[in-house]
Amino acid sequence: MRELIIAFGLFLFIEGILYALFPSKMKNMLEKVKTISDNQLRIGGLVFSVIGFLIIWYLKR
C-alpha cells in the first residue's frame, strides 16, 4: 500500500511540474486532446497502462 501512495505522489508531482513549467503548452495539449476520437484515446490509454504494468512487473520480480 505504501508503494501505491508513493507512486500516486510521484504522478501528482510530475503532473504539477508540467503545469507549473509549461502552462501555455499544457493548455494547447488539452485543446488538442478534444480533437482525438474516443477510440484513439482508449487505445492509447490501454497501451500506456500495459507499458506501465510491464515496467512495474519487471522491477518487482
Secondary structure as the mmCIF struct_conf table of DSSP 4:
data_model
#
loop_
_struct_conf.conf_type_id
_struct_conf.id
_struct_conf.beg_label_comp_id
_struct_conf.beg_label_asym_id
_struct_conf.beg_label_seq_id
_struct_conf.end_label_comp_id
_struct_conf.end_label_asym_id
_struct_conf.end_label_seq_id
HELX_RH_AL_P HELX_RH_AL_P1 ARG A 2 LEU A 21
HELX_RH_AL_P HELX_RH_AL_P2 PRO A 23 VAL A 33
TURN_TY1_P TURN_TY1_P1 LYS A 34 THR A 35
BEND BEND1 ILE A 36 ILE A 36
HELX_RH_AL_P HELX_RH_AL_P3 ASP A 38 LYS A 60
#
